Amino acid sequence: MKVWVKRWRCKGCGKTISQLPNFLHRHRHYVLVVIEGVLRKRLEEGETWSQLCGTGAPSQRSMRRWVAAFAGQAMIWLPVLMRVLALVVPLLSVLDPHGTEAVAPTVAVLQMSDPLADWLSAGGDSAPQDALRVMWRWGWNGGIGRLV
């Protein structure tokens, strides 16, 4: 499938600017739904690499790269997400230090993506598979940086 990307060239400096569709990630060749599915299956559900490598799946190398990039950014994103969600969803179970079992930072960030997407979409209009996209764009625009 080919996707047309709208591009502009600055007349002053000569640099180009691209406008990507919502379903594409700025630094990856796969749509965000595929990347999010791999992250959730590997980190939340604990699937092995061989389980993830099914028919039509991305290469194991790509999936490992996504998980490694996400793990590298999780510690940067986690405190920011905790601060924001503590203000907007204070009773969220992921934020309760006494009520939940400790989880890895990568899993905590994934668990916080759904409530953040619900809050940002003003009442839960976003589809579950959009949570990572919504969170990533929010963080990128807020200066946190790349997520994956």
Sequence and secondary structure as in RCSB ss.txt:
>XXXX:A:sequence
MKVWVKRWRCKGCGKTISQLPNFLHRHRHYVLVVIEGVLRKRLEEGETWSQLCGTGAPSQRSMRRWVAAFAGQAM
IWLPVLMRVLALVVPLLSVLDPHGTEAVAPTVAVLQMSDPLADWLSAGGDSAPQDALRVMWRWGWNGGIGRLV
>XXXX:A:secstr
     EEEE TTT  EEEE  TTB TT SSBHHHHHHHHIIIIIS   HHHH  TT   HHHHHHHHHHHHHHHH
HHHHHHHHHHHHH TT GGG TTTS    HHHHHHHHHHHHHHHHTTSS S GGGHHHHHHHHHHHTT     
